[in-house]
């Protein structure tokens, strides 16, 4: 018992090494000893160690209880290891614990976190008693699997069924509003957060800051941050991240210095947000200084994501070779994302030769990554190397890789409207086509010239222009202009990065129609007003 109490104490303060040393020295262990150590590992996301310890425990003849299985299933969920999770599920069935509330919820969470949404939902639905925790598992499962509209639908059903949402519910549904950029629904949920008193919870406030930021309402995000109840590093990091998303690097740096003055110690998330803000604002020198500061002053060990931001900083500044050297010399193994970041920089600086060698590195790590093929083809198309473009397209076809379609959407009167090039399913698609054709003609009179370099294919000029005109963000903006009053801000979201031609066209639209147009692409926000963009054409 004394050993178990000491182990629990060490786990509570996060000293897992001391906890495990004590555990290893125990002459006699009981189930509580194993549970304390397994829970400690999963609590701090040392999930592989937790699973190894569980296997060892099982082989030594200790039968797990509901507490053990709940922790182990959370470990499987953290690893997204469906096969291991199914093995544990078999153990649950053997012990007859499938009806236990905690075990059933943990099983459902494991399946949904591992991508098997349907299996998880079936488990929850088969539970004899529905609880707030069960609804939370369902809602979080849908949100984690990208079914954001489904998560919000379940939230409404939960309330109709008479259950009161808690802080865990709010984090999931607010995050769903963030991804969908449904500001109307987000504001309604914000009101419910205030009514239930959850506005004092750090995780909920952080989610609200992120939601307003991702919906293009930076001032609202700032207002919530300034009204926060406590000085928590999570909230400061969330606000720094919000500034970075909107290309407000100077504001992010000012906030960081203010945070230091208030005595808060930044963590790896804070520095990631700060580096991201610098890279998206062209603040190369500041970003490199913060990277050094992170290591030298705050003793924060750089992770792969931090190196990726530095590669982005160097790449955007045109220091491509230096960026490549950093990737090859860093102490962590590079992934496809960091190579793709450099490939994107090659596109910005039209370095077709380097792009080919970097693309090989990306595709060696992830041969099915469609974005890398598209980036490489774009670079070669800009250089008019149509032979190489054809080779890239053939390689995609041979490997069965399909380009992810560009999708743009906007919220209007609490309804989300989606637009895809070539898709005629929207009820106003014909009117949008006609209006868009007239709009482009007006833009050309104002000086707009279609940038056919944004089109991959070696095709006739007329066909290239047709493709450009029908990019999803142009369709969405045309729809918004048709269905909103004059002077009303337009907020568009896109799943891919905005192309150069659309960026230019939207600047013309903002000036000609006297509209503020806010576009969130896969990388950042663009605020278009009076013919200018907040990114300064740097994205």
N, C-alpha and C positions, 0 to 999 in steps of 0.2 A: 504493500500500500504506500509506503514512504517513497519507493522508487517511482510509482505511478504518479504521485502528487508532484514530485520533482520534474518528471518528464513533462507533465501537463503545464507546469510553470514555465519551463524553458520554451515549450511550443508557443505558449501565450505571448512571450516576448520575441518570438521569431528566431530564437537561437537553436536551430534544428541540429547543428553539429553536436552541441552539448547534450541535447535530448537523446540523440541516437547513441552517443558514447555511453550514457547511462543505461540505455535500453540494452546495448550490447554487453554490458557488464553484469546484467541481472542474472543471478543464479537460478531464479525461478520466475516465470512469467505467467500471467493469466490473460484472459481475453481483453480485459481493460488495458493491459500494457500494449498489446498489439493495436488495439483501436486508437489509443492515444497517439502512437507513432504514425500509423497510416493516415489518420485525420490530419496530423501536423503536416505531412508531406503534401496531401491534396490541398490543404488550406493555403499553402504557399506555392502551389502549382509545380511541385516536384512529383508530377504524376507518374512518371516511369518508375521512380523509386518506390512510390506507394504500391504500384501493381506488383513489383518484384517482391516486396515485403509480404503482400497478401498471398502470393503464390507460395512463398516460403512457409508462411503460417499454416496454410491449408495442407501442405505436404507433411507438416509436423503433427497433423491430426487435430488442430484447433478448428472447431466449427464456428463460422462467422455468425453474427447476429444481425439484426436489422441496421444497427448503427454502423457496423463494419461494411456491409453491402452498400449502404447509402454513400459512404465515403469513397469506396472503390469505384462505384458507378460514376461519381462526380469526376474521379480521375480519368476514367474512360472517356467521359464527355469532354474533359479538357484536352485530351489527346485526339479527340474525334476518331477513336479507334473502335470502329463498329464490330470487328471480329472479336476483339477482347471483350467488348461489351456483351456480345451474344453469349460468350463463354460464361460470364458472370450471371447473365440471365438464366442460363441452364442451372447454375448453382442455386439461384433463387427458387426455381421450380422444384429442385430436389429437396430443399429445406422447407417448402410449403409457405414461403413468405411473400408470394406474389400479391396477396391481398393486403399486405401491410402498407399503410398510407405513405410513409416515408420512402419505403423501397419502391413502391409503384411510381411515385412521383419522380424519384431518381432515375428509374428505368426509362420513363417517358422522356425525361430531360436528356438522357444519354442518346436515345435514338434520334431525337430531333436535332441535337447538337451535332450528331454524326451524319446528318443529311437525310435520315429516314423519317421525314415529317409524319407520313401517314401512320407508320407503326407506333410512333409516340402518341399521336392523337387517339388512336384506338385504345391504347392502354389507359389514357386519362378518362376517356368516355366510358370505359368498362368499370371504373371505380364506383363502388356502391354509393359513396357520399361525395358530392362535389364541394370543394372548399375554395377559398380565395387563393390558396397556394396552388391548387390544381388549375384554376383559371390562369394564374400567372405563368405556370409552366407552358400551357397552351399558347398564350399570347407571345411569350418570349420565344417559343419554338418557331412560330411563324415569322417573327421579326428576324431571328437568326438565320432563317432560310430564305430571306429576301421576299417573303409574302407580306409586305408591309400593309397593303390594303386589307388583307385577311386578318392581320393583327388588330387593326382598328375596328373591323367588323366584330371580332370576338369581344373586344372591349365594350362595345355597345350592347352585345348580347349578355355579357356579364352583369352589366348594370340593370338590364331588363329583368334578369333572373333574381335580382334583389341583393347581389353581392356588392360590397363597398370596396372600391379599388384602394390599394395601399401604395407605399412608396415604390415597391418592386413593380407593380402594375404601371405606375406612372413613368418610370424609367423606360420600360419597353415601348409604351405607346408614344411617348414624346420622341424617342429615337426613330420610330416609324414615321412620324410627321416630318422629322428632319430629312429622312431619305426621300420621302415623297414631295417634300417642300410644300406641304399643304398648310399654309399659314392660318387659314380659317379654322380648321380643326385643331391646330396647335394652340390657338388663342383660347378656344373653348376648354381644352384640357388644362391650360394654364389657370383658368378661372376655377376649375374643379380642384386643382392643386391647392390654391389659396383657401378655398372653402374647407377642405379637409385638414388643413394645417401642415401639409407635407412640404410647404415652401421653406421650412427650416431644415430640411434634409439636404445635405451636401450633394449627394448623387442626383437628386431631382433638380436642384438649382443648376448644377453643371449641365444636365440634359437640356434644360430650358435655354441656357446660354447658347449651347450648340444648335438647338432647334431654330432659334431666332436668327442666328448667324447663317445657317444653311438655307434658310428661307429668304435670305437677302436683307433682313432687318437688323443691321448691325447696331443701330442706335438703341433698339429694344434690348439686344443682348447686353450692351454696355450698361443700360439702366438697371437690369436685373443684377449684374455684377456689382455695381456700386451700392445696391440696396442689400447686399448679402449680409447675413447675420454674423458670420465668423470668418476669420482670416485663414482659409484652408487652401493649401497648395493646389488642390484639385481645381478649385474655382479660378485661381490665377492662371493656371495652365490652360484652362478652357477658354479664357478671355484672350490670352496670347494667341491661341490657336485660331480664334475667331478673326482677330486682326490679320493673321497670316493668310487665311482663306480669302480675305477681301483685298489682299495685296497692300495692306497698311503696315509695312515693315517698321516704319519709324515709330508708330503707335505701340507696336509690339515690344520694341526695344525700350521705349520709355516706361512701359508697364513693368517690364522685367526689372529695370533699375529701381522703380518704386517699390516693387516686391522685396528686393534686397534691402532697401532702406527700412522696411517694416520688419526685418529680421527673419523672413521666411527662407528656408533652404530649398533651392530648386532641385528637382529630381530629373530622371532621364526623360520623363514625359514633357516637363517644362522646356528642357533643352531641345527636344525634338520639335515642339511647337515653334520655338524661337528660330531654330535653323530653317524650318519650313518657311517662316515669315520672311526671313532674310533672302532665301533663294527666290521667292516669288516677288520680291521687290527690287531685285538687282543689287542687293547690298552684300556684295561678295566679301569685301574686306571685313565688314562687321561680322558676317557669318563665320568666317575663318577664325576670328578672334574669340567668338563665343565657343567654338569647338575646342579651342585651346583652354579657355577658361573652365569649361566643363571638366576637362581631365585634370588640369593643374591645380585649380583652386577647390573644386567641389568633389574631386576624386570619383566622378561618375564614369564608369567604364563605357566607352562608346559601343553601341550595338549596331547591327547591320543597318538599321533604319537611319541612324545618325550619319554613318558613312554615305548612305544613299543621298542624303541632303547635301553633304559636302560635294559629292560628285555632281549633283545638280547645280550647285553654286559655281563650280569650276567650269562645267559644261556650258552653262548659259553665258559665262564670261568669255567663252571661246578658247579656254585652256583645255582643249580636248585631250591632248597627250598626257598632261598632268593628271587629269581625271582618270584616264586609263591606268596610269602608273599607280595611282592610289588604290584602285580596285585590286590590282595584281599584288600589291604589297601589304594590304590590310590583314590583320590577324584572324579575321573571321571569313568563312567561306562565302564567296559571292553567290547571290541568287539571280533569277531571271529579271527581277525588278531593277536591281542596280545596273545591270547591263543595259536594260531597256531605257533607263534614265539617260545613260550616255548615248544610246542610239538616237533618242529624241533630240539631244544636243547636236548630234551630227546632222539631223534634219534642219535644225534652226540655222546652222552655219554652212549648210549645203556641202558637207564633206562626204561625197559619195563613196570614195575609196575606203575611208575609215568605217563608214556605215556598214559596208559588206563584211568586214572582219568582225565588227562588234555584233552584227546580227547573227553570225555563226556562233558566237559565245552564248547569246540568248537562247537560240534554238537548240544548242547542245543541252542546256538545262531544261528547257520546256519546248519541245518540237511542235506542240499544238497551240502555241501562243499566237493567235491571229493578229494581235496588235503589232507584233514585231515584224511580221511579213508586210503589213500595211505601211508601217513606218519606213521600212527599207524600200518598198516600192515607191513611196512618196519622194524619198531622197533621189532615187534613180530617175523618176519622172521629172523632177525639177531640173535635173541635169540633161534631160532629153535622151536618156539612155534607154530607149524603148525595148531594146533587146534584153537588158537586164530586168526590166519590168515584166516582160513576158516570162522570163525564167522564174521570177518570184511567184507569179500567178500559177505557173505550171507546177511549181513545187508545192504550193498550197493545195492544188487540185489532187496531185499524186498522194499527198499525205492526208487528204480528207479534211483539211482545215478550212473552215468557213469564216468569212469576215463577220464580225459582230455588227449587226445593223445599227445605224444611228437612230436613237429614239429621243424625241423632245416632248416635254409635257408641261402643262400649266394648270393651275387650279382656278376655276371660275365658278362662283356661286356654289362652293362646296362640292364641285364635281371636277374630277381630274380628266383632262383631255390629252390624248396621246397622238403623236404624229410620227410617221415613218415614211421615208421616201418611197414612192410607188404604191403605198397602201391607200386604198380608196374606201376603207371601212368607216371613216368618220362621216357622220350625217351631212356635214357641210363641206365635204372634200371638193366637190365641183365648184362651189362658190369661192372657196379658198384659192383654187387654181386660177380662176379668172381674176380675182383680186390681186393675186401675187404677180401675175403677168403684167397687169397695169402698174403695179407698184415698182417693178424692176424697170419698166419703161420710164417712169418718173425719175428713178434714181440715176439712170443713164443721162437724162437731161441735166442733172445736177453735177455730172462728172464721174459717176461710178463706172468703172471698167471691170467686167468680170475677170477674176484671176484664175485662168484655166490651168495654172500650175497646181491647183488644188485637186485636179482630176487625175486619177491614176492612169487612165487608159489612153492609148494612142488612137484617138477617134476624131471625127470631123468637128470643127469648131462649134457648129450649131448644136451638135449632140453634147459636147462638153458643157456648153452654156446651159442647156436644158437640165443636165444633171446638177449643176451648181444651183440653179434656181429652185430646185425641188429638195434641197437639203432640209432635214427635219426642222431645224431651228427657224428657217425662213418660213416654212409652213405654219409653225406655231405662232410666230410673230404676226403673220398676215391674219390668222384667225383672231388673235388678241386685238389687233387694230380694228377688225370688223365688229367685234362684240363688246368693246369697252368704250366708255366715254372719253372725249378728248381730254388730254392732260393726265389721264389715269396711268400710273406706273405699270409697266408690264414685267412680269417675272417669269422667266423661262428656265427650265432645267434640261440638261442633256447628259446622256450616259457616256458620251465620248468627248474628246477634246474638240473645241470649236475650231473650224478650219479658217485659214487666212482670208478666204473670199467672204465667208459669212461675217467674219469680224469687221471687214471693211464695209460691207453692205449695211450692217446694223448701225455703224457710226453714221452713215448717210441717213438712214431711217430716223434715228433719234433727233437729228437736226431738222430734217424736212417735216416730220410730223410733230415736232416739239414734244417728244415723249422721253421719259427716263425708262430705259430698257435694261433690266438686270438679268444677266445670263449666268447660270452656274453650270460649268462643264465638269468633266471628270477630275479636273485639276484645281480649279479656283473660281472666283467670282469675277465677272466683268460688269462694271457699271457704265453704261453708255448714256451720255448726256451732251447735248449741243454739238454733236459730231465728234466727241472725244470719248476715250475709254479710260477707266481708272487704272488699267494695267500699263498704260503708256506704250501699248503695242509690244509689251514684253511678257510673253507667256509661253 
